[in-house]
Amino acid sequence: MKERTIDYILRTTWLAVQKMYNEEAAKFESTMATGFTLLSIDPEKGTPSTALGPKMGMEATSLSRILKTMEAKGLIERHPNPEDGRGVIIRLTEFGRQKRANSKEKVLIFNETIRKNISEEKLNHFYEVSDLISDMISNKKIYDQNDK
């Protein structure tokens, strides 16, 4: 292709961000996926496991694997959900809170650096375009489910 496609730009940019975060996370003996999960768990009340997947945009099997690893490393604990006897609340341990703070710091540094180097107007356009693409995808405006 002579010109870069929108999906190519999205994919390569995300892969670069993911690689950067994984390199930073490795310094703390962690991964980007673990950091993202830590940031998605309410540090005070915990988060129901059933709400975590949709919140993160992850499939249950992938999330289950990450949570199992995080529990083995002592980052989280599972507690019965008092509102749903079948479910569990994922809570951060003290060690999990420390790792969450590391992850939050890295995300804030990334955002601060981007904001210093890209105008507010351009960032607003980026957010607008991202929202429109997400909306088009979620409302099946690109490919109809009946297309084969």
Disulfide bonds with the S-S distance in Angstrom:
none
